[in-house]
Amino acid sequence: MRDRSSEIIKVGNWHVLSCDTSVHGRDICHWPKEKVIWQNKKTPDQIYRGTDLLSFIRAHTKHRGGIYVDCGASYGFTSYPLASNFHTVYSFEPFKPVFDCLQLNTNDAQNIHCFNFALSNELKTEQAIFRPTNTMISSLSETPRDAIAQRPDHPQFEHHTVMSITLDSMIKRPVNVIKVDVEGSELKLLQGALNLLTMSTALVIVEQLDHNNNDVELLMRDHGYHLTDVMFMNDFVYKKTRL
């Protein structure tokens, strides 16, 4: 029997956790999955970044093919819509309750491959903080998104043991687009993807919560990528420098 934090329900077209109220009130759940639009009903004038993020990626993918890597895939809100634009999609989601939903949401797309792993710079098991009422800010990071998340003993949080691996251990061929949304663990993830970054000429979109830390930009620059844009305040876009 599932506990409350892992009970799956279907809201519109998507399987989500019943306790994850952060998605229940959004129009995304009631749109066709291939046309994902995020809009919070409480603030109808504010369109969530997911809509424009999909458009941005599609604009850089003129012909179907290649590989999309979704790091921090959540319920599949970018993996599923972009499956029609790429030959292969690799989706990584570390938290098992959310991963179970991801599998249900993508099981009719044969080119999406889902993995229940966190991504880091080494193979290990580690403790993570899972937030059932807002799973999208669950984190492996020591610098979570908001003030509440800095208190791991808060009753809204659960401690989950997750397995971390590296992208380099999983993907051995060049990819086209990498989306990184891992709530503060982006540097360790990229440190575990140096071979992949080197062999690829990829569009890399990294959500960076700490704007004062330039370690990610320095790592990307050292491997031939330069920062070309910042979208929605936190999404840093990197492209490989052409020699």
SULBELSUL-V416511 format. One record per backbone hydrogen bond with DSSP energy under -1.0 kcal/mol. NH is the residue of the N-H (numbers start at 1). CO is the residue of the C=O. E is the energy in kcal/mol with one decimal. If there is no record, write none. Layout:
{{NH & CO & E} {NH & CO & E}}
This chain:
{{6 & 3 & -1.7} {9 & 16 & -2.8} {11 & 14 & -2.6} {13 & 29 & -3.5} {14 & 11 & -1.9} {16 & 9 & -2.6} {18 & 7 & -3.0} {20 & 17 & -1.3} {21 & 19 & -1.9} {22 & 133 & -1.0} {23 & 20 & -1.6} {26 & 23 & -1.6} {27 & 39 & -2.1} {29 & 26 & -1.3} {30 & 27 & -2.1} {31 & 28 & -1.3} {35 & 32 & -2.2} {41 & 25 & -1.3} {43 & 40 & -1.1} {46 & 43 & -2.3} {48 & 38 & -1.3} {51 & 48 & -1.2} {53 & 49 & -2.6} {54 & 50 & -2.0} {55 & 51 & -1.8} {56 & 52 & -2.7} {57 & 53 & -2.4} {58 & 54 & -2.7} {59 & 55 & -2.1} {61 & 58 & -1.6} {65 & 85 & -1.6} {68 & 88 & -2.4} {69 & 177 & -2.7} {70 & 90 & -3.3} {71 & 179 & -2.9} {72 & 92 & -1.9} {73 & 92 & -2.6} {76 & 73 & -2.2} {80 & 76 & -2.2} {82 & 78 & -1.9} {83 & 80 & -1.1} {85 & 82 & -1.6} {86 & 82 & -1.1} {87 & 66 & -1.2} {88 & 66 & -2.0} {89 & 111 & -2.7} {90 & 68 & -2.7} {91 & 113 & -2.9} {92 & 70 & -2.8} {93 & 115 & -2.3} {99 & 95 & -2.8} {100 & 96 & -2.4} {101 & 97 & -1.0} {102 & 98 & -2.5} {103 & 99 & -2.4} {104 & 100 & -1.7} {105 & 101 & -2.6} {106 & 102 & -1.3} {109 & 106 & -2.1} {112 & 109 & -1.6} {113 & 89 & -3.1} {115 & 91 & -2.8} {117 & 115 & -1.6} {118 & 163 & -2.9} {120 & 165 & -3.1} {124 & 164 & -1.8} {126 & 162 & -2.4} {128 & 160 & -2.9} {129 & 139 & -2.6} {130 & 158 & -3.1} {134 & 131 & -1.3} {137 & 134 & -1.9} {138 & 135 & -1.8} {139 & 129 & -2.3} {150 & 147 & -1.1} {151 & 148 & -1.9} {154 & 151 & -2.3} {157 & 154 & -2.4} {158 & 130 & -2.4} {160 & 128 & -2.4} {162 & 126 & -2.7} {164 & 124 & -3.7} {165 & 118 & -2.2} {168 & 192 & -2.5} {170 & 167 & -1.1} {171 & 167 & -2.7} {176 & 67 & -2.1} {177 & 67 & -1.9} {178 & 203 & -2.6} {179 & 69 & -2.9} {180 & 205 & -3.4} {181 & 71 & -2.5} {189 & 185 & -2.0} {190 & 186 & -2.5} {191 & 187 & -2.2} {192 & 188 & -1.2} {193 & 190 & -1.8} {197 & 193 & -2.6} {198 & 194 & -2.1} {199 & 195 & -2.4} {200 & 196 & -1.4} {203 & 176 & -2.7} {204 & 238 & -2.5} {205 & 178 & -3.0} {206 & 236 & -2.9} {207 & 180 & -2.9} {208 & 234 & -2.9} {213 & 210 & -1.1} {218 & 214 & -2.3} {219 & 215 & -2.3} {220 & 216 & -2.7} {221 & 217 & -2.5} {222 & 218 & -2.3} {224 & 221 & -1.8} {225 & 220 & -2.8} {226 & 239 & -3.3} {228 & 237 & -2.9} {229 & 237 & -1.1} {231 & 235 & -3.1} {234 & 232 & -1.7} {235 & 231 & -2.7} {236 & 206 & -3.1} {237 & 229 & -2.9} {238 & 204 & -3.1} {239 & 226 & -2.3} {241 & 224 & -4.3}}
